[in-house]
Amino acid sequence: MNILERLDAAIELSEDETMLVDSVRALARSELMQRAEHYDKTGEFPWDNVKAINNLGLNAMFIPEQYGGAQLSYTAYLECVREITKACASTGIIWATNFHAIKPVIDFGTEEQKARLLPRIAEGGLVSLAITEPDAGSDATGMRTRFTPDGDEIVINGGKTFITNGDVADLYVLFGKWSEIADAKKAISAVILEKGTPGLSVVRTEDKMGHRASSTATISFDNCRVPRSNLLGAPGAGLNILFSSLNKSRPSVAAHALGIARAAFEDGVAYINERKQSGRKIIEFQGIQFMLADMATDLAMCEAWLWRIARLVDTGGTDFGIEASMLKMRASDIAMRITTDVVQLLGGYGYCRDFRAERLMRDAKITQIWEGTNQVHRQLIGRSFLTK
Ligand SMILES: Cc1cc2nc3c(=O)[nH]c(=O)nc-3n(C[C@H](O)[C@H](O)[C@H](O)COP(=O)(O)OP(=O)(O)OC[C@H]3O[C@@H](n4cnc5c(N)ncnc54)[C@H](O)[C@@H]3O)c2cc1C
């Protein structure tokens, strides 16, 4: 076993979790990986991958049992994100987005909301988390989507952009501003919007550099009406809900980025053990060994930090915002650097589509941008050392 395989073997999972992770790994290798090139080329939404994941009942692993789920540890969830992503980054983010988006309902929903909505997601429903707007990206507090109370209903007007699963979701957890609250931050609220609500429409989907099979939609709300019982928490509770959910989704996007990095690393190592130049295997050149040493060390350190945070969450920890920022930032920077270096290790072949290193490099880029750009994370981390 090499060092990375030893680290994997040390991940603490129960017997049930190990069995599930093994099935996910088998599915990833036998089906998702085989179809990834096709979906990257066509940009079609990978419905058969979503179906295959649902056949394993994977959404259930993050839904509590009393709402139709079969909840497993956060560690097991992160390991599944990483395994799926190693095979197909688009499928990885489609599935992980279900978790990111439904988590606020699990953590902040009323009993009635959870009983009504969670079983559908446990059975395989798709969810979107809708925060970003054309003029409100890194500074989400600039959002303009408006929630106006009207008797027993809330009227929604506005629009969101760059929404993962935005054209296929069954449910949207949507952030906007409560019309009756003047303060820009205190007005932020969260509402659950269901597919098919009149006034909800898809304006466009993006043609992207990577993650080409994961849909990224601009959606608009034109006098959409939802029952007041779809409000998550109180009016104005949105910012607290948002920060709390981001803390759980950032380790998840880090696991996703590390899946891309690990796939590239393994491809690179396999290639340079076979390819020969000047009568020697590429891996025998010292300059190449130095590259490999840096990649492997960064991966090992970052993966160890991932499992540390996973354990923190599984043992009830709640105060891990800076840890999550560090992880998201470093995992995504590593993903970008390792995929770029692996293209280099493959020489001219790395630049061509017959090898997936090229796709992995394109898939890696967005991980430095979404869930808070890495500039924003550097600010959050740096600011945490400010003395009063
Ligand atoms: C494929 C894809 C999927 C996405 N999925 C979702 C989703 O499901 N839901 C959702 O709500 N959003 C989603 N997003 C949106 C994503 O989170 C935003 O793109 C991201 O937060 C950055 O916002 P922006 O694109 O408006 O960039 P901007 O905020 O305009 O940033 C532009 C540049 O300025 C820098 N910058 C901004 N503010 C600062 C600062 N204070 N200090 C230093 N530098 C700064 C940024 O780092 C960046 O380099 C997705 C985006 C993409 C492309």
The ligand as a Gaussian input file, in Angstrom:
#p B3LYP/6-31G(d) Opt

LIG

0 1
 C      -20.662000      26.017000     -12.228000
 C      -21.170000      26.884000     -11.121000
 C      -22.051000      26.354000     -10.199000
 C      -22.554000      27.162000      -9.159000
 N      -23.513000      26.657000      -8.315000
 C      -24.152000      27.513000      -7.452000
 C      -25.312000      27.080000      -6.722000
 O      -25.734000      25.926000      -6.798000
 N      -25.948000      27.984000      -5.937000
 C      -25.534000      29.282000      -5.830000
 O      -26.164000      30.046000      -5.127000
 N      -24.418000      29.717000      -6.505000
 C      -23.736000      28.874000      -7.320000
 N      -22.650000      29.314000      -8.046000
 C      -22.194000      30.677000      -7.872000
 C      -20.820000      30.794000      -7.198000
 O      -20.925000      30.477000      -5.850000
 C      -20.322000      32.231000      -7.468000
 O      -19.907000      32.252000      -8.827000
 C      -19.206000      32.652000      -6.560000
 O      -19.694000      32.832000      -5.252000
 C      -18.542000      33.955000      -7.006000
 O      -19.476000      34.948000      -7.303000
 P      -19.377000      35.721000      -8.705000
 O      -19.273000      34.710000      -9.765000
 O      -20.472000      36.703000      -8.770000
 O      -17.976000      36.471000      -8.646000
 P      -17.671000      37.900000      -7.948000
 O      -18.173000      37.901000      -6.559000
 O      -18.108000      38.986000      -8.855000
 O      -16.087000      37.859000      -7.913000
 C      -15.243000      38.210000      -9.003000
 C      -13.798000      38.188000      -8.526000
 O      -13.628000      39.159000      -7.474000
 C      -13.106000      38.547000      -6.314000
 N      -13.670000      39.164000      -5.116000
 C      -14.978000      39.424000      -4.852000
 N      -15.101000      39.946000      -3.632000
 C      -13.854000      40.029000      -3.106000
 C      -13.306000      40.482000      -1.878000
 N      -14.085000      40.946000      -0.906000
 N      -11.969000      40.428000      -1.705000
 C      -11.156000      39.921000      -2.673000
 N      -11.616000      39.477000      -3.859000
 C      -12.933000      39.525000      -4.066000
 C      -13.535000      37.091000      -6.411000
 O      -12.681000      36.253000      -5.638000
 C      -13.409000      36.831000      -7.904000
 O      -12.071000      36.549000      -8.217000
 C      -22.114000      28.506000      -9.049000
 C      -21.208000      29.023000      -9.981000
 C      -20.755000      28.241000     -11.019000
 C      -19.862000      28.858000     -12.051000

